[in-house]
């Protein structure tokens, strides 16, 4: 049985339909449950995020990249000198340093990026976009933009896009603050 994150339909305020906690104790867990409207928005967000990521990744795979590769190439192509400190790149791509390190190693093997030491900081490293990496992003970017348009942008009105941006930006800002505080 699937856990629902809003008050159950049985009339018992706070009872979670299908909740293992509610079934085991007979008591609803503490907290504010999602209203029907909140539940609808949350599930729409989850479904959109997962389905859209899957489609965009599938389209990138046709060009020999995945979404993480593409994001790293974009960040490096837009950075001054086409280079970023690994910590800056991890923050820009919302990846852990460990995950980014593995990803960059794989991309180094493919010749898309290279690492360089940071002058004056023996432990610091830069990720640097290579010539083949730049050629790859220039070749793939038009296809990726077309994919983003086809699967997302062209499905919404300009007003809807503005609402989405306005709604998500404060959430992203808060989550980045939390992440920064933890590192």
Residue, then its C-alpha position, 0 to 999 in steps of 0.5 A: x500500500x502506498x503512503x499518502x502524505x495528506x490527511x486521509x479521506x476517512x474523516x479522521x484528521x491526521x490519519x495517513x492512509x496506508x501509513x505504516x506508522x498509522x497502521x502500527x500505532x493507530x496514532x497519526x505521526x506528528x507533523x503537518x500533512x499535505x493538503x490535497x492541493x499541496x499533495x497534487x503540486x508535490x506529486x506533479x513536481x516529482x513526476x515532472x522532475x523524474x520524467x523530464x530528466x529521463x527524456x533529456x538524459x535519453x536525448x543526450x545519450x544519443x550524443x555520448x553524454x549524460x546530464x551530468x556531463x552536459x552540465x559540467x561542460x556548460x558550466x566550464x564553457x561559461x566560466x572565465x578561462x573555461x575553468x573552475x575550481x573543483x569546489x566551485x564546479x561542485x557547487x554550480x552543479x549541485x553535486x557532492x565533491x566525491x561524485x564530481x571527482x568521479x565524473x571529472x575522472x571519467x570525462x578526463x578519460x574521454x578527453x573532454x576536461x582536464x585537471x590543473x593544479x591551483x597556483x598557491x593552493x597545493x590541494x586545490x584543483x581546477x577543472x578545465x574544458x579542453x578543445x574536444x570538450x568545447x567542440x562537444x558542447x558546441x555540437x550538442x547544445x543545439x540538440x539539447x536546447x531543442x530537447x528542452x523546448x520539445x519536452x518542457x518550454x513549448x508545453x507552457x505559456x510564458x506566464x506559466x514559465x514565469x510562475x514556475x521560475x518565481x516559485x522555484x527560485x526561493x526554494x533553490x536559494x534556500x536549499x543551496x544555503x543549507x548545502x553551503x552550511x553543511x560543507 
